[in-house]
């Protein structure tokens, strides 16, 4: 069995699809810690834009929306996302017409599950992401999402906060989106030391007092809170910080 290892980018994945398509038994993955069988042959794949474009063209000839769905699914934290996307492409090219509505196909179900979790988390965080104002008036929002969705949020908040300067920092993947009031870019960001503005400190203290005042200890609602906001997001909430 051949195992095609990519660097995690969409371009490398589509290149691997080109190389692996005619193989009878193979796996595509970006997980370099994947457990291999004794007879496995590892192939490291570098992105090749010509191969990538040929695969994309073939996919779009069958379904003009499939390429966008596949790229979105590759943002998932699921370690099998590349294999799921590969299986979907093989089925799509076999049938040669859109299969997105064929919910009886296991390939469609698996890809839809990835899309649901990626888009669901992006939608959730558009309302839950918390910004803090630093001493220079720049808004900073640290978070740790399950899926790689920072640039999706950047597009949303660049439209919503057009007159503000802000940073959205994925502390898990050490990447950040930065918006200067006109355009935004993505870059590497390890750790950030933030000096909060006086107004921000006052608002945080005020919010904590309000939260404590409306919270009735005799009537705990932890279950409801967990349903509205998963516990993994709580560490970035002012009211949950000591």
N, C-alpha and C positions, 0 to 999 in steps of 0.2 A: 504494500500500500504506500502511495505517495502522500506526504503531508506538505502542503504548500503554506509556508509561513509568511505573513505580510507584516507591514509596519503599522497596521491599524488604520491607514488612510483609505478612502474610497477608491482613489486611483490605483493603489496597489492591489486592492481587492479585485477590481475589474480586470487588471492585468493577470492576476492569478486565475480568474475565471477563464480567460483566453487560453492560458497554458494548461489548465486542468480539464477543460471541457471534454476532450476526447479520451481522457483516462477512464478506465472502467471502474476503478475503486480508488477514491482519493478523498482527502479532507482539506478544507481551506480554513485557516485560523490565524488570528493575530496573537493568540496566547502562546508565548514562548515556553510556558511551563506545562504545556499539554502533555499528558501521558501517552507515550507512543508504544505500539506493539513492537516486538523484537524484530519483525521483518519490515518495519517501516523505513521509508526513505524520505529524508527531509529536504525540501527545496525552498530556499529563501528567495522571495520574490521582491524585486525592486519595481517601482512604478514605471510603466512604459506607456506614454500617452497615446501612441498609435494603436497599441493593443487595446487600451482602455476605451478609446473612441470607437473602435470596431465592435466591441461588446455592447457599448451604449447604443450604437446605431441599430444593432440587431434587436436589442430589447425594445427600443422605441418604435421599431417597425411593427412589433407585435402589440404594443400597448404604450401609447405616448405618455401615460402617467406613471408607468412602472419604474422608470429610472429614479424619479423623485422619491417614490416610496422606498426603494432599495437604499438610497443614500440616507434617508431618514432612519430606516431600520438599523443601519450600521452605526448609529449613534448609541445604540442600546448597550447596557452593561452586561448583557447576556454573553457568556463566553462562547456560545455556539452561534452567535449572530451571523458570522460569515458563512458558515455551513448552511444555515437556514436560508440565507439570501441566495446562495449558490443553488440549492435545491429548487428554489422558486424560479430562478432563471432557467434552469434545465427544463422544468415543467412548462414554463411559458414558451420557450423556443420549440418545445415538442408539439404543443397545441397550436402555436402560431396565431393566437388571438388572445385578447384580454381574458384573464382568469380570476380577476379580483373578486368577482361575485360568485365564483364556484366554491362555496363554503364547505362542500363535501371533501375537498382536496386537503390533505394534511399539510401540503406545502403552503397553501393559502392561509390556513388556520394558524400555522406557526409564524408566518410573516405578520399577519394581522395582530397577533399577540405582542410582537415587538413594537409595532407601530402604536398600539394602544398604550403601552407603558411609556414610550418616549413622548408622545403627544400629550398624554395625560399628565405627566410630571411637568412638562413645559407649561401647560395651561394652569396647573395648580400653582406653580411658582410665580406666574404673572401676577397673582393676587397675594401671595404669601411672602415674597422677597422683601426683606427689610433693608432700607438704606439708612446710613448714618452720615451726618455732616461733619467733615473735618475742619480744622482751623482755617483752611484756605477756601472753604465754601464748596468743596468737592464732595459729592455724595459717594459713599462706599458701601457696597453690599457683599459681604462674604457669604458663601453658602457651599454646600457639599452635596450636589445632586447625585442620584444613582446613574443617570445617563448624561452623555456629553451634549448639553443643550445650551451652553453659554451664548453662542452666537445667535441662537433663536431668540433668547431673551434680549440680546442687544438690539436686534431689529425692532422688537416690540417697544422697549423703553426708549430707544432713540426717537421713535415717533411720538411716544407719550410724554417724554420729558425733553422736548426740543430745546428749551432754553437753559437747561441745566448741564453741568459737567458731572460725569459719574463714572464709576468703575464697578463692574460686576466680577467678582473673584471666585473662581472655582478652586477652593483650597485643596481639594482632593487631587485633582489633575494638574494643579499648579499652572493654570492658565487664567487669563483675565481679558475682559473686553473693556476698552477705554473710549469714552465719548467726550469730545472737547466742545460740544455745542453745535458742531457742524457735521462731523463725520466720526466714525468709530473704526477701531482696529482691534485685532486680537493679538495677544502676545504672551510670553512666558512670565509667570509671576509666582515666586516661591512663597515668601512670607511678607507680610505688610505690617508696619507699625503705624497705627493711626492715632493722631492727636485730635480728640474730639473738640468741636467748638463749644463755647460756653452755652449757646442756645441748645445744642444737641444734648449736653449733659443735663440741662434744666428740663428738657422735654422727656428724657429717659427717666429721670427721677419722678417727674409728674405722672408719667404713664405707669410706673411701678406702684405709685401711691393709689392711682385710680384702680389698677388691677387688683390690688390688695383690698381696696374698699368694696368692690363689687363681688369679690370672691367670698362665698359663704363656706367656711370650713366645715360646718355641720352637714352641708349638702355637696359633697365632692362630685365633680363632673369630669373626672379624668377620662372616662370612656368616651364621652362626647368630644372632648378635646382631641383625643387620639384619632377619632374618626374624621374630624375637620382638618387636623394638621398632624401628620405622622410624627412620632417621637424623634425621628432622626433629624427633623428640622428645628427642634426645640432649642438646641444649643445656641442658635443665632437670634433667639427672641430676648429682648431686654427683660421682660417680666419673668423669664426663667433663669436669669443670671443673678448670682448673688452679689 
